[in-house]
Amino acid sequence: MPDPFIQISNVSKQYPGVLALDGVSLSVAPGEVLGIVGENGAGKSTLMKILGGVVEPTSGSITVDGIESNRLTVAGSMAAGIAFVHQELNLFENLTAAANIFIGREPLKGGALRLIDDKRMTELAAPLLKQLGAEFSPDTLVGSLSLAEMQLVEIAKSLSRKSRLIIMDEPTSSLTATETERLIAVIGALKAGGVSIVFISHRLMEVERCADRVVVLRDGKQVAALDRSQINADTMIRQMIGRDLKTLYRTPKAPPGTPVLELDKIRTSHWPDRAVDLTVRHGEIVGLAGLVGSGRTELACTIFGLDPPRGGAIRIDGRSTRIDTPRDAIERGIHLIPEDRKRSGLVLDFSIRDNVTLASLSGYARGGLVDVGAENSIAETQRSKLDIRARDVALGVGSLSGGNQQKVVLAKWLSMAPRLLIFDEPTRGIDIGAKNEIYQLMRDLADQGVGILMISSDMEEIIGVSDRVAVMHEGAIAGFLERADLSEPAIMSLAVGRH
């Protein structure tokens, strides 16, 4: 292996009352993909801020191209060729791809006015996008691109700076399976070109595919350094949380009960010519699998009343019912935990208390005024029951971790005695420890008789959590698989239409 491009030696970072990093050492060689994994709070963000020159370490040293120092500055990090592709993309949607790539560094025309040379900027951006396999032109407005295409613009921006190390923070958290495959191919091409990659992700199967080596952090310490032959999801999880993967999943305590939800030839507006038959029983977790675009989320929206059905019948606890609005669904005990909790499940500027009681606010009104004491009581009860990690319920939801935000969405519905909970991508963007807590909460709810319909693109999650799986293909159920028959090939065979 060539000499490391960058090497961190015994780096620690002490904040008042918190040791965020404790003697971490790692290196990245040219053309190497280094995976960094760990739960939220493990020290990943602090380590990346040190690499970016944003945070100064308390102790330790950093060596870049053989030159050792006790810290990097932001300018020094950029000059060394270190670039970031953040989970929250930093792009201007009203500008073109080329303009975003060269923002602040635009080529200028000659003359007194020194205007931006748009033609030259497009010419410079074109080979960068071509190198990444982009299928859009440099003149395309970024606002019209998909998330995966936006990420290519961010990576092209890094390449335009002659970056030698690109740090990718949760790069696949919002991507479809096809888009993820494209990004993995881009990472392979960058690696072949000698660019180093630091790949940070909670999706361990992707880390397993991409990484040449993996560093595992826990509570600010480096607990493992895995070479290529040692990298697998079970080992990474065991090092991250101190226990085996099998402890993440529990089997039901009892057989499922009577049907809570029955869909009889339901047709959605997205697939009006396709009918869906589906049953979810009390005490059962039914996984809803399928490729992106197969109709899973559209079906969930129809059940929840966001998009009324175009035909067929819905029965709740054996009784036919109409669900034309979310209010209809909520009154019948059907609740949705949406895929995008920040945009559709929470009001980020509100407190935990306000989010927990928002959907049932009329129940806390006395003489036209909200009984804040009653709100506090129910919110505190849910905070304790779900172990929402916040000092009190007056804290803003926007300041919580992804896992705790997901618990607040769940708390909102649990305060209303649900019959059926629909989870759409329940653990997207949250760490393995928080995933474990969500899985245990789902199983606890099922054991209490709640029916659960879980949509997930995470194959490991679908197989590990579900009691039974329905697989969708082109707007209809292609088939059902019992727990004993669950496997990735069996699910994918149905997902692509091979019955």
C-alpha positions as CSV (number, residue, x, y, z in Angstrom):
1,M,0.0,0.0,0.0
2,P,1.3,3.5,-0.8
3,D,2.3,5.9,2.0
4,P,-0.8,7.5,3.6
5,F,-2.0,10.8,2.2
6,I,-3.3,11.8,5.6
7,Q,-2.6,10.3,9.0
8,I,-4.3,11.1,12.4
9,S,-2.3,10.1,15.4
10,N,-3.7,9.8,19.0
11,V,-6.2,12.7,18.4
12,S,-8.5,13.7,21.3
13,K,-11.0,16.5,21.6
14,Q,-12.3,17.6,25.0
15,Y,-15.4,19.8,25.4
16,P,-16.6,21.1,28.8
17,G,-17.8,17.9,30.5
18,V,-17.5,15.8,27.3
19,L,-14.6,13.8,25.9
20,A,-15.8,13.7,22.2
21,L,-12.7,11.9,20.9
22,D,-10.3,9.8,22.9
23,G,-7.0,8.9,21.3
24,V,-8.2,8.1,17.8
25,S,-5.6,7.1,15.1
26,L,-6.3,6.4,11.5
27,S,-4.8,6.9,8.0
28,V,-6.0,7.1,4.5
29,A,-3.9,6.2,1.5
30,P,-4.3,7.5,-2.1
31,G,-7.0,5.7,-3.9
32,E,-8.3,4.0,-0.8
33,V,-11.9,3.9,0.6
34,L,-12.0,4.1,4.4
35,G,-15.3,3.4,6.0
36,I,-16.1,5.0,9.3
37,V,-19.0,3.7,11.3
38,G,-20.4,4.3,14.8
39,E,-23.6,5.3,16.5
40,N,-24.7,8.9,16.8
41,G,-22.4,10.4,19.5
42,A,-19.6,8.0,18.7
43,G,-17.3,10.9,17.5
44,K,-17.6,10.7,13.7
45,S,-18.8,14.3,13.3
46,T,-16.0,15.7,15.6
47,L,-13.4,13.7,13.7
48,M,-14.6,15.1,10.3
49,K,-14.6,18.6,11.7
50,I,-11.0,18.2,12.7
51,L,-10.2,17.0,9.2
52,G,-11.9,20.0,7.8
53,G,-10.1,22.4,10.0
54,V,-13.3,23.5,11.7
55,V,-12.4,22.1,15.1
56,E,-9.0,22.1,16.8
57,P,-8.0,18.9,18.6
58,T,-7.1,19.1,22.2
59,S,-4.2,16.7,21.7
60,G,-2.6,14.6,19.0
61,S,-1.2,15.3,15.6
62,I,-2.2,15.3,11.9
63,T,0.2,14.5,9.1
64,V,-0.6,15.5,5.5
65,D,1.8,14.4,2.7
66,G,4.4,13.7,5.4
67,I,4.1,17.1,7.0
68,E,3.0,16.9,10.7
69,S,1.1,19.6,12.6
70,N,-1.1,19.7,15.7
71,R,-4.2,20.9,13.7
72,L,-5.6,21.8,10.3
73,T,-7.2,25.2,9.4
74,V,-10.2,25.4,7.1
75,A,-7.9,27.0,4.4
76,G,-5.2,24.5,5.1
77,S,-7.6,21.6,4.7
78,M,-8.9,22.9,1.4
79,A,-5.4,23.6,0.2
80,A,-4.5,20.0,1.0
81,G,-7.3,18.8,-1.2
82,I,-9.8,17.7,1.4
83,A,-13.4,18.1,0.4
84,F,-16.8,17.2,1.9
85,V,-20.1,15.9,0.4
86,H,-22.5,16.4,3.3
87,Q,-25.8,14.6,3.9
88,E,-27.6,17.9,3.6
89,L,-26.4,19.1,0.2
90,N,-25.1,22.7,-0.1
91,L,-26.4,23.7,-3.5
92,F,-28.3,26.7,-5.0
93,E,-31.3,25.2,-6.8
94,N,-31.9,28.3,-8.9
95,L,-28.4,28.1,-10.5
96,T,-27.1,25.7,-13.1
97,A,-24.9,22.7,-12.3
98,A,-21.9,24.5,-13.8
99,A,-22.6,27.6,-11.7
100,N,-22.8,25.5,-8.5
101,I,-19.6,23.6,-9.4
102,F,-17.6,26.9,-9.7
103,I,-19.5,29.0,-7.1
104,G,-17.1,31.7,-5.8
105,R,-14.5,30.6,-8.3
106,E,-16.2,31.5,-11.6
107,P,-14.0,32.1,-14.7
108,L,-14.2,35.8,-15.8
109,K,-14.2,37.5,-19.1
110,G,-11.6,40.0,-19.9
111,G,-12.4,43.7,-20.0
112,A,-13.2,46.3,-17.4
113,L,-16.5,44.8,-16.2
114,R,-14.9,41.3,-15.5
115,L,-18.2,39.5,-16.1
116,I,-18.7,35.8,-15.5
117,D,-17.7,33.7,-18.6
118,D,-20.7,31.3,-18.7
119,K,-19.4,29.6,-21.8
120,R,-16.0,28.8,-20.3
121,M,-17.7,27.7,-17.0
122,T,-19.8,25.2,-19.0
123,E,-16.8,24.0,-20.9
124,L,-14.9,23.4,-17.6
125,A,-17.8,21.6,-15.9
126,A,-18.6,19.3,-18.8
127,P,-15.6,16.9,-18.5
128,L,-16.1,16.7,-14.7
129,L,-19.7,15.6,-15.0
130,K,-18.8,13.2,-17.8
131,Q,-16.1,11.7,-15.6
132,L,-18.9,10.9,-13.0
133,G,-21.2,9.5,-15.6
134,A,-23.8,12.3,-15.3
135,E,-26.5,12.2,-17.8
136,F,-27.5,15.9,-17.6
137,S,-25.8,18.9,-19.1
138,P,-23.8,21.6,-17.1
139,D,-26.5,24.1,-18.1
140,T,-29.3,22.2,-16.2
141,L,-30.9,24.0,-13.3
142,V,-30.0,22.1,-10.1
143,G,-33.6,22.4,-8.9
144,S,-34.7,20.1,-11.6
145,L,-32.2,17.3,-10.7
146,S,-32.8,14.3,-8.5
147,L,-31.0,13.9,-5.2
148,A,-28.5,11.5,-6.7
149,E,-27.8,13.9,-9.5
150,M,-27.3,16.7,-7.0
151,Q,-24.7,14.6,-5.3
152,L,-22.9,14.3,-8.5
153,V,-22.8,18.1,-8.7
154,E,-21.3,18.2,-5.2
155,I,-18.7,15.6,-6.1
156,A,-17.9,17.5,-9.4
157,K,-17.4,20.6,-7.3
158,S,-14.9,18.7,-5.2
159,L,-13.1,17.4,-8.3
160,S,-12.9,21.0,-9.7
161,R,-10.8,21.9,-6.7
162,K,-8.4,19.0,-7.5
163,S,-9.5,17.3,-4.3
164,R,-7.5,14.3,-3.2
165,L,-9.7,13.2,-0.3
166,I,-13.5,13.4,-0.5
167,I,-15.4,12.8,2.8
168,M,-18.9,11.5,2.1
169,D,-21.3,11.8,5.0
170,E,-24.4,9.5,4.7
171,P,-24.3,9.8,0.9
172,T,-27.0,7.2,0.2
173,S,-29.5,8.0,3.0
174,S,-32.0,9.6,0.6
175,L,-31.2,7.7,-2.6
176,T,-33.1,4.9,-4.4
177,A,-31.5,1.5,-4.9
178,T,-30.7,2.5,-8.5
179,E,-29.2,5.8,-7.5
180,T,-27.1,4.1,-4.8
181,E,-25.7,1.7,-7.4
182,R,-24.7,4.6,-9.5
183,L,-23.0,6.4,-6.6
184,I,-21.1,3.2,-5.7
185,A,-19.9,3.0,-9.3
186,V,-18.8,6.6,-9.1
187,I,-16.8,5.8,-5.9
188,G,-15.1,3.0,-7.7
189,A,-14.1,5.3,-10.6
190,L,-12.8,7.9,-8.2
191,K,-10.8,5.3,-6.3
192,A,-9.3,4.0,-9.6
193,G,-8.3,7.6,-10.4
194,G,-6.3,7.9,-7.1
195,V,-8.9,9.9,-5.2
196,S,-9.2,8.8,-1.5
197,I,-12.7,8.5,0.0
198,V,-13.9,8.5,3.6
199,F,-17.3,6.8,3.5
200,I,-19.5,7.4,6.6
201,S,-22.8,5.6,6.6
202,H,-25.4,3.8,8.8
203,R,-26.1,1.5,5.8
204,L,-23.6,-1.2,6.7
205,M,-24.2,-3.3,3.6
206,E,-23.0,-0.4,1.5
207,V,-19.9,0.1,3.7
208,E,-19.2,-3.6,3.2
209,R,-19.4,-3.2,-0.6
210,C,-17.3,0.0,-0.8
211,A,-14.7,0.0,1.9
212,D,-11.1,-1.3,1.7
213,R,-10.8,-0.8,5.5
214,V,-13.2,0.2,8.3
215,V,-12.7,2.1,11.5
216,V,-15.3,1.6,14.2
217,L,-15.9,4.4,16.8
218,R,-17.8,4.0,20.0
219,D,-18.1,6.7,22.7
220,G,-15.3,8.7,21.2
221,K,-12.8,5.8,21.1
222,Q,-11.6,3.7,18.2
223,V,-12.8,0.2,19.1
224,A,-11.8,-1.7,15.9
225,A,-9.9,-1.4,12.7
226,L,-11.1,-3.9,10.1
227,D,-9.2,-4.9,7.0
228,R,-11.0,-6.0,3.8
229,S,-11.3,-9.6,4.8
230,Q,-12.9,-8.7,8.2
231,I,-15.6,-6.3,6.9
232,N,-19.1,-7.6,7.3
233,A,-22.3,-6.2,8.9
234,D,-22.4,-8.6,11.8
235,T,-18.8,-7.7,12.9
236,M,-19.4,-3.9,12.5
237,I,-22.6,-4.1,14.5
238,R,-21.0,-6.1,17.3
239,Q,-18.2,-3.6,17.5
240,M,-20.5,-0.6,17.4
241,I,-23.1,-1.6,20.0
242,G,-21.2,-4.4,21.9
243,R,-23.7,-7.2,21.0
244,D,-24.7,-9.4,18.1
245,L,-27.0,-8.6,15.2
246,K,-29.5,-11.2,16.2
247,T,-30.4,-9.2,19.4
248,L,-31.8,-6.5,17.1
249,Y,-34.8,-8.6,16.1
250,R,-37.4,-10.4,18.3
251,T,-40.0,-12.9,17.3
252,P,-43.7,-12.4,18.3
253,K,-44.9,-13.6,21.7
254,A,-48.1,-15.0,20.3
255,P,-49.8,-15.7,16.9
256,P,-51.5,-12.7,15.3
257,G,-55.2,-12.0,16.1
258,T,-58.1,-11.0,13.9
259,P,-57.7,-8.7,10.9
260,V,-57.4,-5.0,11.8
261,L,-57.1,-3.8,8.2
262,E,-58.4,-5.5,5.1
263,L,-58.0,-4.0,1.6
264,D,-60.3,-5.6,-1.0
265,K,-59.4,-4.7,-4.6
266,I,-58.2,-1.2,-3.6
267,R,-57.1,1.0,-6.5
268,T,-54.8,4.0,-6.1
269,S,-54.8,7.1,-8.3
270,H,-51.2,6.3,-9.3
271,W,-52.1,2.8,-10.4
272,P,-55.9,3.0,-11.2
273,D,-55.8,-0.2,-13.3
274,R,-54.2,-2.4,-10.6
275,A,-56.0,-3.8,-7.6
276,V,-54.5,-4.5,-4.1
277,D,-55.7,-7.2,-1.7
278,L,-53.9,-7.0,1.7
279,T,-54.6,-8.0,5.3
280,V,-52.9,-6.8,8.4
281,R,-53.8,-8.6,11.7
282,H,-53.7,-7.4,15.3
283,G,-50.3,-8.2,16.7
284,E,-48.6,-8.7,13.3
285,I,-45.8,-6.8,11.5
286,V,-46.4,-7.0,7.8
287,G,-43.4,-5.9,5.7
288,L,-44.2,-4.1,2.4
289,A,-41.3,-4.6,0.0
290,G,-40.7,-3.7,-3.6
291,L,-38.6,-1.6,-5.9
292,V,-38.9,2.2,-5.8
293,G,-41.9,3.2,-7.9
294,S,-43.8,-0.1,-7.2
295,G,-46.6,1.7,-5.4
296,R,-45.7,1.1,-1.7
297,T,-45.8,4.7,-0.5
298,E,-48.8,5.5,-2.7
299,L,-50.7,2.6,-1.1
300,A,-49.8,3.9,2.4
301,C,-51.1,7.4,1.4
302,T,-54.4,5.8,0.2
303,I,-54.8,3.9,3.5
304,F,-54.1,7.1,5.5
305,G,-56.5,9.2,3.4
306,L,-53.9,11.4,1.8
307,D,-55.0,10.1,-1.6
308,P,-58.5,8.6,-1.5
309,P,-58.9,5.2,-3.2
310,R,-60.2,5.0,-6.8
311,G,-62.1,1.8,-6.1
312,G,-62.4,-1.2,-3.8
313,A,-63.3,-1.6,-0.2
314,I,-61.5,-0.9,3.2
315,R,-62.5,-2.8,6.3
316,I,-61.3,-1.9,9.8
317,D,-61.9,-4.6,12.4
318,G,-64.3,-6.3,10.0
319,R,-66.4,-3.2,9.3
320,S,-66.5,-1.5,5.9
321,T,-65.4,2.2,6.1
322,R,-64.6,5.1,3.9
323,I,-61.3,6.9,4.4
324,D,-61.2,10.1,2.3
325,T,-59.0,12.3,4.5
326,P,-56.3,11.8,7.1
327,R,-58.8,12.8,9.7
328,D,-61.0,9.9,8.7
329,A,-58.0,7.6,9.2
330,I,-56.9,9.1,12.5
331,E,-60.5,8.7,13.9
332,R,-60.4,5.0,13.0
333,G,-57.0,4.5,14.7
334,I,-54.9,4.5,11.6
335,H,-51.7,6.5,11.9
336,L,-48.7,7.1,9.5
337,I,-45.1,7.6,10.4
338,P,-43.9,9.1,7.1
339,E,-40.7,8.5,5.2
340,D,-39.6,12.1,5.5
341,R,-40.1,12.8,9.2
342,K,-38.6,16.3,9.0
343,R,-40.9,17.6,6.3
344,S,-44.1,15.5,6.9
345,G,-44.0,14.2,10.4
346,L,-42.8,17.0,12.6
347,V,-42.8,20.8,13.0
348,L,-39.1,21.3,13.7
349,D,-39.6,24.7,15.2
350,F,-42.0,23.4,17.8
351,S,-41.2,21.7,21.1
352,I,-41.4,18.0,21.8
353,R,-44.6,18.7,23.8
354,D,-46.3,20.6,20.9
355,N,-45.4,17.9,18.4
356,V,-46.7,15.1,20.6
357,T,-50.1,16.8,21.1
358,L,-50.5,18.5,17.8
359,A,-52.7,15.9,16.1
360,S,-55.0,15.7,19.1
361,L,-54.9,19.3,20.3
362,S,-58.7,19.6,20.7
363,G,-58.5,17.0,23.4
364,Y,-56.4,19.4,25.5
365,A,-58.6,22.4,25.1
366,R,-60.7,23.8,28.0
367,G,-63.0,26.7,27.2
368,G,-61.1,27.5,24.0
369,L,-57.7,27.5,25.8
370,V,-55.1,24.8,25.6
371,D,-54.4,23.1,29.0
372,V,-50.6,23.2,28.9
373,G,-50.4,21.1,32.1
374,A,-52.3,18.3,30.4
375,E,-50.1,18.6,27.4
376,N,-47.0,18.4,29.6
377,S,-48.3,15.3,31.4
378,I,-48.9,13.2,28.2
379,A,-45.7,14.4,26.6
380,E,-43.7,13.5,29.7
381,T,-45.4,10.1,29.8
382,Q,-44.4,9.4,26.2
383,R,-40.9,10.8,26.6
384,S,-40.3,8.4,29.5
385,K,-42.0,5.4,27.8
386,L,-40.1,5.8,24.5
387,D,-36.9,7.0,26.1
388,I,-36.7,10.2,24.1
389,R,-33.4,11.6,25.1
390,A,-34.0,15.2,26.0
391,R,-33.9,17.0,29.3
392,D,-37.5,18.1,29.1
393,V,-40.4,18.2,26.7
394,A,-40.1,22.0,26.1
395,L,-36.9,21.3,24.0
396,G,-37.2,22.0,20.3
397,V,-37.6,18.9,18.1
398,G,-35.1,20.3,15.6
399,S,-32.3,19.8,18.1
400,L,-32.8,16.1,18.5
401,S,-31.0,13.2,16.8
402,G,-32.8,11.4,13.9
403,G,-33.7,8.4,16.2
404,N,-35.2,10.7,18.8
405,Q,-37.1,12.6,16.2
406,Q,-38.6,9.4,15.0
407,K,-39.7,8.6,18.5
408,V,-41.4,11.9,18.8
409,V,-43.4,11.1,15.6
410,L,-44.3,7.8,17.2
411,A,-45.2,9.4,20.5
412,K,-47.7,11.6,18.7
413,W,-49.7,8.6,17.6
414,L,-49.2,6.5,20.7
415,S,-51.0,9.1,22.7
416,M,-54.1,8.4,20.6
417,A,-54.4,4.6,21.1
418,P,-53.6,3.4,17.6
419,R,-55.1,0.2,16.0
420,L,-52.8,0.3,12.9
421,L,-49.5,2.0,12.5
422,I,-47.9,2.5,9.0
423,F,-44.2,2.9,9.1
424,D,-42.7,4.2,5.9
425,E,-38.9,3.7,5.9
426,P,-38.9,3.7,9.8
427,T,-35.1,3.8,10.3
428,R,-33.8,5.8,7.3
429,G,-30.9,8.0,8.4
430,I,-30.6,6.8,12.0
431,D,-27.8,4.8,13.6
432,I,-27.8,1.1,14.5
433,G,-28.5,1.7,18.2
434,A,-31.5,3.9,17.5
435,K,-32.6,1.3,14.9
436,N,-32.5,-1.3,17.6
437,E,-34.8,0.8,19.8
438,I,-37.3,1.4,17.0
439,Y,-37.4,-2.3,16.2
440,Q,-38.0,-3.1,19.9
441,L,-40.8,-0.5,20.1
442,M,-42.4,-1.9,17.0
443,R,-42.4,-5.4,18.4
444,D,-43.7,-4.2,21.8
445,L,-46.6,-2.5,20.0
446,A,-47.3,-5.6,18.0
447,D,-47.2,-7.7,21.2
448,Q,-49.8,-5.3,22.6
449,G,-52.1,-6.0,19.7
450,V,-51.4,-3.1,17.4
451,G,-51.2,-4.0,13.7
452,I,-48.1,-2.7,11.9
453,L,-47.5,-2.2,8.2
454,M,-43.8,-1.5,7.5
455,I,-42.6,-0.2,4.2
456,S,-38.8,-0.5,3.9
457,S,-36.1,-0.6,1.2
458,D,-33.6,-2.1,3.6
459,M,-33.7,-5.8,2.8
460,E,-32.0,-6.8,6.1
461,E,-34.7,-4.8,8.0
462,I,-37.6,-6.4,6.0
463,I,-36.3,-9.9,6.6
464,G,-35.4,-9.3,10.3
465,V,-38.4,-7.4,11.5
466,S,-41.4,-8.7,9.5
467,D,-43.7,-11.6,10.5
468,R,-44.9,-11.8,6.9
469,V,-44.0,-9.8,3.7
470,A,-46.1,-8.5,0.9
471,V,-44.1,-7.7,-2.2
472,M,-45.4,-5.1,-4.7
473,H,-44.7,-4.8,-8.4
474,E,-46.2,-2.2,-10.6
475,G,-49.0,-1.1,-8.3
476,A,-50.2,-4.6,-7.2
477,I,-49.1,-7.3,-4.7
478,A,-46.9,-9.8,-6.6
479,G,-46.9,-12.3,-3.7
480,F,-46.7,-12.9,0.0
481,L,-43.9,-14.6,1.9
482,E,-44.2,-16.1,5.3
483,R,-41.4,-15.6,7.8
484,A,-39.9,-19.0,7.2
485,D,-39.6,-18.3,3.5
486,L,-38.0,-14.9,3.7
487,S,-34.8,-14.3,1.8
488,E,-33.4,-11.6,-0.4
489,P,-33.6,-13.7,-3.6
490,A,-37.3,-14.6,-2.9
491,I,-38.2,-11.0,-2.3
492,M,-36.3,-9.7,-5.3
493,S,-37.8,-12.3,-7.6
494,L,-41.3,-11.1,-6.7
495,A,-40.2,-7.4,-6.8
496,V,-39.1,-7.6,-10.4
497,G,-42.3,-9.5,-11.5
498,R,-41.0,-13.1,-11.5
499,H,-43.9,-14.9,-9.8
